[in-house]
Amino acid sequence: MPTDLLKTTVKSSEENTFVIELKNNALSPEYVYGDRVYVDGNDCKPDGSAFAYWDGVGLAFGLLHVVPSKDGPMIRVTTSNAEPVLIGIGVMPILGKIKGQMRLG
């Protein structure tokens, strides 16, 4: 992938960006099934944006927010096809922040 594209258009790290094809509509309407998304593996701090993460079964996508709780900070995972869930920080490996997309067809 051209480094100029990553740095100027996608605004993603050159050394740790990968492309994943979405296989669900968890982030619709912004990202839909079949989109290719640029994931920056160097940007893993939840800030309410769309992220790729490992849910224990497979690759998943959602909006990740850090929220306070009496048991310490938690991550709220929000998707368009399920109710939000709270997960302990460190329990769910975050693979990276979605920085851009390609829609084919």
C-alpha positions as CSV (number, residue, x, y, z in Angstrom):
1,M,0.0,0.0,0.0
2,P,1.5,3.4,-0.9
3,T,2.8,5.1,2.2
4,D,1.7,8.5,1.0
5,L,-1.9,7.2,0.9
6,L,-1.6,5.9,4.5
7,K,0.0,9.1,5.9
8,T,-2.0,11.8,4.1
9,T,-5.4,10.3,3.3
10,V,-6.0,7.5,5.8
11,K,-3.9,9.1,8.5
12,S,-2.7,5.7,9.7
13,S,0.7,4.2,10.7
14,E,2.8,2.9,7.9
15,E,4.2,0.0,9.7
16,N,1.1,-1.5,11.4
17,T,-1.9,-0.9,9.1
18,F,-3.9,-3.8,7.7
19,V,-7.0,-4.1,5.5
20,I,-9.9,-6.3,6.6
21,E,-13.1,-7.1,4.7
22,L,-16.2,-6.7,6.8
23,K,-18.3,-9.8,7.0
24,N,-21.3,-8.2,8.9
25,N,-23.2,-5.0,9.4
26,A,-22.2,-4.3,13.0
27,L,-21.2,-0.8,12.1
28,S,-23.8,0.1,9.6
29,P,-24.7,2.5,8.1
30,E,-21.2,3.9,8.0
31,Y,-19.5,0.6,7.3
32,V,-21.3,-2.3,5.7
33,Y,-20.8,-5.9,4.7
34,G,-18.1,-6.1,2.0
35,D,-16.4,-2.8,2.8
36,R,-12.6,-3.1,3.2
37,V,-11.5,-1.1,6.2
38,Y,-8.0,0.2,7.1
39,V,-7.2,-0.7,10.7
40,D,-4.3,1.0,12.4
41,G,-2.8,-1.5,14.9
42,N,-0.8,1.3,16.6
43,D,-4.0,3.1,17.7
44,C,-5.8,0.9,20.2
45,K,-7.1,3.5,22.8
46,P,-10.9,3.4,22.9
47,D,-12.3,6.9,22.2
48,G,-15.8,6.2,20.9
49,S,-14.6,5.4,17.4
50,A,-14.9,2.2,15.4
51,F,-12.4,-0.5,16.3
52,A,-11.5,-4.0,15.3
53,Y,-11.2,-6.4,18.3
54,W,-11.1,-10.1,19.2
55,D,-14.3,-11.2,20.9
56,G,-13.0,-14.6,22.0
57,V,-14.6,-16.3,19.0
58,G,-13.5,-14.2,16.1
59,L,-12.8,-10.8,14.6
60,A,-15.4,-8.3,15.6
61,F,-16.1,-4.6,15.0
62,G,-17.7,-2.0,17.2
63,L,-17.7,1.5,18.7
64,L,-15.5,1.4,21.8
65,H,-15.8,3.8,24.7
66,V,-14.1,3.8,28.1
67,V,-16.6,4.3,30.9
68,P,-16.1,4.5,34.6
69,S,-17.6,1.9,37.0
70,K,-17.3,1.0,40.6
71,D,-15.0,-1.9,39.7
72,G,-12.7,0.3,37.6
73,P,-12.9,1.5,34.0
74,M,-14.7,-0.7,31.5
75,I,-15.1,-0.7,27.7
76,R,-18.6,-0.2,26.3
77,V,-19.0,-2.0,23.0
78,T,-21.7,-0.6,20.8
79,T,-22.9,-2.1,17.5
80,S,-25.8,-1.5,15.2
81,N,-27.1,-5.1,15.6
82,A,-26.9,-5.7,19.4
83,E,-27.4,-4.0,22.8
84,P,-24.3,-2.3,24.2
85,V,-22.2,-4.5,26.5
86,L,-19.5,-3.7,29.1
87,I,-16.3,-5.6,29.1
88,G,-13.3,-5.2,31.5
89,I,-10.3,-3.4,30.2
90,G,-7.6,-6.0,29.3
91,V,-10.2,-8.8,28.7
92,M,-10.8,-8.0,25.1
93,P,-7.8,-7.6,22.8
94,I,-8.2,-4.5,20.7
95,L,-6.6,-4.9,17.3
96,G,-6.8,-1.3,16.1
97,K,-8.8,1.7,15.2
98,I,-10.6,1.9,11.8
99,K,-9.1,4.8,10.0
100,G,-10.7,4.5,6.5
101,Q,-12.6,2.4,4.2
102,M,-13.0,1.2,0.6
103,R,-16.3,0.3,-0.8
104,L,-16.2,-1.8,-4.0
105,G,-18.9,-1.9,-6.6
